[in-house]
Amino acid sequence: MPKLNINGVDHQVDAPDDMPLLWAIRDLVGLTGTKFGCGQALCGACTVHLDGQPTRSCQTFVGDLTGVKITTIEGIGGKVAETVRQVWTDMDVPQCGYCQSGQIMQAASL
């Protein structure tokens, strides 16, 4: 069983190595802020940070993540993240909100 470090917490997940990280995060760990969009790593709705780098979780597999720090929208914090969130609101960036978590994760990595 893979062990995933998500938002600073270790999770032992009952998942095959080829399970997309997106489904482990949502279905096994219960963090639903990361969204499914296209399933092909094109739209960005599923973006998380792996060791600080934005990555599409729909095409990243749990078996490849031993020792990697995974950060989801629920775990993002600090001055940069708070600034991105504030500017997001001030500039009226939100649309429907579904893809917003992935967009924020991408912007916070810049």
N, C-alpha and C positions, 0 to 999 in steps of 0.2 A: 504494500500500500504506500503510495507516494505521501511524503510529508511536505506541505506547502506552508511557507511563511507569508501570511496575508495580513497586511496592516500591522505588522509587528507581532502577530500571534501565530504560533505553530498549529497547523491543522493536519491531522492524519486523515486522509480521504480514501474512501473505498472506491477507487476508480482505476480503470485500466490506463496504462501509460499513454495510450493514444486518444484519451478523452480530451477534447478542447478545454483549455483553462476556463473559458467563459462558463461552461456548464458546471464545472467544479465550483467556481465562485458562487454562482447563482443557486444551483440545485443542491449541492452538498454542504456548502458553508452557509448559505442563506443570505448572502449579500446581493441585493437585487438592483443596486444602483447602476451596475455595468449592464448595458443592454445588448440584445441581439439585433443586428440590422440586416446585413446581407449574407453573412456566413462565409464571405470570400476575402475578408481583410481589405475591403475597398472603401467602405463608408465611414469607418472610424467610431461607430457607436459603442463598440466593445473595447475601446482603448483603456489600457491599464499601464502602470509603470512597472517594468522589470529592472531592478537595480537602478531606478531613476530614469530609464529610457522608455518613451512611449512605444507600446507594442499592442498589436491587435490580438486580443485574447481568443478570438474565434478560430484562429489558425495556429495557436501556440498550444503545445500538448503538455499535460501534467508530468509526463515521464521525463521531460527535458528540464525540469525546474528545481531540481534538488539544489539547495543552497542559495537560491535566488530570492531576493526580497521583492515581493509583489505588493503593489499599492493600488487600491481601487479608489473610486471617488469618495467612498466612505472614510478612507484613511488619509486622504490628502490634507495637508495642513501647512502651517508656516506662513511667513510673510508673503511669499510669492503666490501661494494658493489663495490666501485671503484677498490679495490685491486683484487677482484674476476674477474671483467671485464678485467683488465690489464693482469692478469695471464692467463686468458682464451685465450687472443690474443697471448701473448708471447709463450705459450706452444702449439699453434696451435690446441686447443681443438675443435673448431667449425667443424662440419661435414656439413650436409645440412642446418642446422640452424632452422629447424622447431621446434624441441624439445628444442632448446638451451635456451629459456627463462625459461622454467621449471627447467632445469638443473642448471642454474645460481641462480634461486630462492632457490633451495635446497642447493647448495653450500654456498650461502651467509648466510644461517641460522646456519651453523656449528660453 
